[in-house]
Amino acid sequence: MTIAGVDEVGRGPLAGPVTAAAVILDSNRIPEGLNDSKKLSHKRRAALSTELIECAEVSVAHASVEEIDEINILRAAHLAMERAVAGLHRRPDMALIDGNLVPNGLSCPARSIIKGDGKCLSIAAASIVAKIARDAIMWDLAQQFPGYGWETNAGYGSKSHIAALENLGPTPHHRRSFKPVHNILYQAKNVSD
């Protein structure tokens, strides 16, 4: 039976895409130390992500800021998961999804596992790959849009990011449907009217 672990990262940030990964592990080559990505150092995550890409079947997918603003963050996260599963070279017999909901549009049967990234190796693998992939996107965007601290806060609403948002204004990569960004846009609009 082919099982894919699926997880997403980036539901909470004010900027950037939401990223999902689907991973089918090779039972003969499971990397040592797989765990919930939040419990690993960046260096360990990066090493494990590289190892997983070499020894497992991995698919990474995203939902854009525009999609997040249009369909809401939960549906966008599910869309990214559906795309990640669809991007695998073979259709899994079962997808194990981190969380309490199964996306509607999956191309295979699935079940959700609450806190699955700490209970299931394939979901842990997906959490690691998704986090490294999204962090790389945010690092690249930080070079194009300096001042927001995305290279360290990954787009989350840290104090320095909120201050930059107020001082520099939103970029095209900010999620306009998220309250802090919406409120700054609305205040700016009222001031200029």
C-alpha positions as CSV (number, residue, x, y, z in Angstrom):
1,M,0.0,0.0,0.0
2,T,1.4,3.4,-1.1
3,I,0.9,6.1,1.6
4,A,1.6,9.8,1.1
5,G,2.1,12.1,4.1
6,V,0.7,15.6,3.4
7,D,1.2,18.8,5.3
8,E,1.1,22.5,4.7
9,V,3.0,25.5,6.0
10,G,2.2,29.2,5.9
11,R,-1.5,29.5,7.0
12,G,-0.7,32.2,9.5
13,P,1.7,34.7,7.8
14,L,0.6,38.0,6.4
15,A,2.6,37.6,3.2
16,G,3.6,34.9,0.7
17,P,2.0,31.7,-0.5
18,V,0.8,28.8,1.4
19,T,2.9,25.7,0.6
20,A,2.2,22.0,0.9
21,A,4.2,18.9,0.4
22,A,3.3,15.3,-0.2
23,V,5.9,12.7,0.5
24,I,5.9,8.9,-0.2
25,L,8.7,7.4,1.9
26,D,10.8,4.5,0.8
27,S,10.5,2.0,3.7
28,N,14.1,0.9,3.1
29,R,15.5,4.4,3.2
30,I,13.8,6.4,5.9
31,P,16.0,9.3,7.1
32,E,17.0,9.3,10.8
33,G,15.4,12.0,12.9
34,L,12.2,12.8,11.1
35,N,10.0,14.9,13.4
36,D,7.5,17.8,13.3
37,S,9.5,20.5,11.5
38,K,8.8,23.0,14.3
39,K,10.8,20.7,16.7
40,L,13.9,20.8,14.4
41,S,16.6,23.4,13.9
42,H,16.7,25.1,10.5
43,K,20.0,23.3,9.8
44,R,18.5,19.9,10.6
45,R,15.4,20.6,8.6
46,A,17.5,21.7,5.6
47,A,19.6,18.5,5.8
48,L,16.6,16.3,6.1
49,S,14.8,18.0,3.3
50,T,17.8,17.4,1.0
51,E,17.9,13.8,2.1
52,L,14.2,13.3,1.5
53,I,14.3,14.7,-2.0
54,E,17.0,12.2,-2.8
55,C,15.4,9.1,-1.2
56,A,11.6,9.6,-1.2
57,E,9.0,10.7,-3.7
58,V,8.3,14.3,-3.0
59,S,5.9,16.9,-4.5
60,V,5.7,20.5,-3.4
61,A,2.9,22.8,-4.4
62,H,1.6,26.3,-3.5
63,A,-1.5,28.4,-3.5
64,S,-0.8,32.1,-4.3
65,V,-1.6,35.2,-2.3
66,E,-4.3,36.0,-4.9
67,E,-5.9,32.5,-4.3
68,I,-5.7,33.0,-0.5
69,D,-7.4,36.4,-0.8
70,E,-10.1,35.0,-3.2
71,I,-11.1,31.7,-1.6
72,N,-9.8,32.1,2.0
73,I,-6.7,30.6,3.7
74,L,-8.2,27.2,4.7
75,R,-9.4,26.5,1.2
76,A,-6.1,27.7,-0.3
77,A,-4.2,25.4,2.1
78,H,-6.4,22.5,0.9
79,L,-5.8,23.5,-2.7
80,A,-2.0,23.5,-2.2
81,M,-2.4,20.0,-0.6
82,E,-4.5,18.8,-3.5
83,R,-1.9,20.1,-5.9
84,A,1.0,18.4,-4.0
85,V,-0.8,15.0,-4.0
86,A,-1.6,15.4,-7.7
87,G,2.1,16.2,-8.4
88,L,3.3,12.9,-7.2
89,H,4.5,10.5,-9.9
90,R,2.2,7.8,-8.7
91,R,-1.2,8.0,-7.1
92,P,-1.1,7.0,-3.5
93,D,-3.5,4.4,-2.1
94,M,-4.0,6.7,0.9
95,A,-3.0,10.2,1.9
96,L,-2.5,11.0,5.5
97,I,-3.3,14.7,6.1
98,D,-2.0,16.7,9.1
99,G,-4.9,18.3,10.8
100,N,-8.6,17.6,11.4
101,L,-10.0,18.1,7.9
102,V,-9.4,16.3,4.6
103,P,-9.3,18.5,1.4
104,N,-12.3,17.8,-0.9
105,G,-10.4,17.6,-4.2
106,L,-7.8,14.9,-3.4
107,S,-7.2,12.4,-6.2
108,C,-7.0,9.5,-3.6
109,P,-8.7,8.3,-0.4
110,A,-7.4,10.2,2.7
111,R,-7.7,10.6,6.4
112,S,-6.8,13.4,8.7
113,I,-4.5,13.0,11.8
114,I,-4.6,15.7,14.4
115,K,-0.9,16.6,15.2
116,G,0.0,14.1,12.5
117,D,3.4,15.8,12.0
118,G,4.4,14.4,15.4
119,K,2.8,11.0,15.0
120,C,3.4,9.9,11.5
121,L,6.8,9.8,9.7
122,S,5.5,10.6,6.2
123,I,3.6,13.6,7.5
124,A,6.7,14.8,9.4
125,A,8.6,14.4,6.2
126,A,6.0,16.5,4.4
127,S,6.2,19.2,7.1
128,I,9.9,19.5,6.7
129,V,9.9,19.7,3.0
130,A,7.1,22.2,2.9
131,K,8.8,24.4,5.5
132,I,12.1,24.5,3.7
133,A,10.5,25.2,0.4
134,R,8.4,28.1,1.7
135,D,11.3,29.6,3.7
136,A,13.3,29.6,0.5
137,I,10.5,31.5,-1.3
138,M,10.3,34.0,1.5
139,W,14.1,34.5,1.6
140,D,14.0,35.2,-2.2
141,L,11.1,37.7,-1.7
142,A,13.0,39.4,1.1
143,Q,15.8,40.2,-1.4
144,Q,13.2,41.9,-3.7
145,F,11.3,43.6,-0.9
146,P,13.8,44.5,1.8
147,G,12.7,45.9,5.1
148,Y,9.9,43.4,6.1
149,G,12.3,40.9,7.6
150,W,10.9,38.0,5.6
151,E,14.3,36.3,5.6
152,T,13.8,35.7,9.4
153,N,10.0,36.0,10.0
154,A,8.9,34.1,6.9
155,G,6.0,36.6,6.5
156,Y,4.5,36.0,9.9
157,G,3.2,39.1,11.7
158,S,6.2,39.8,14.0
159,K,6.4,43.3,15.6
160,S,9.1,44.3,13.1
161,H,7.0,43.1,10.1
162,I,3.9,45.0,11.3
163,A,6.0,48.1,11.8
164,A,7.5,47.7,8.3
165,L,4.0,47.2,6.9
166,E,2.8,50.5,8.6
167,N,5.9,52.4,7.4
168,L,6.5,50.9,3.9
169,G,3.0,49.8,3.1
170,P,1.9,46.5,1.7
171,T,3.7,44.7,-1.2
172,P,2.0,42.6,-3.9
173,H,2.9,39.6,-1.8
174,H,0.8,40.7,1.3
175,R,-2.5,39.0,1.9
176,R,-5.1,41.7,1.7
177,S,-7.8,39.5,3.3
178,F,-5.7,39.3,6.5
179,K,-6.8,41.8,9.1
180,P,-3.5,43.6,9.8
181,V,-2.9,44.2,6.1
182,H,-6.6,45.0,5.4
183,N,-6.6,47.5,8.2
184,I,-3.5,49.3,7.0
185,L,-4.8,49.5,3.5
186,Y,-8.2,50.8,4.8
187,Q,-6.5,53.4,7.0
188,A,-4.4,54.6,4.1
189,K,-7.5,54.8,1.8
190,N,-9.4,56.8,4.4
191,V,-6.5,59.2,4.9
192,S,-6.1,59.8,1.1
193,D,-9.9,60.3,0.5
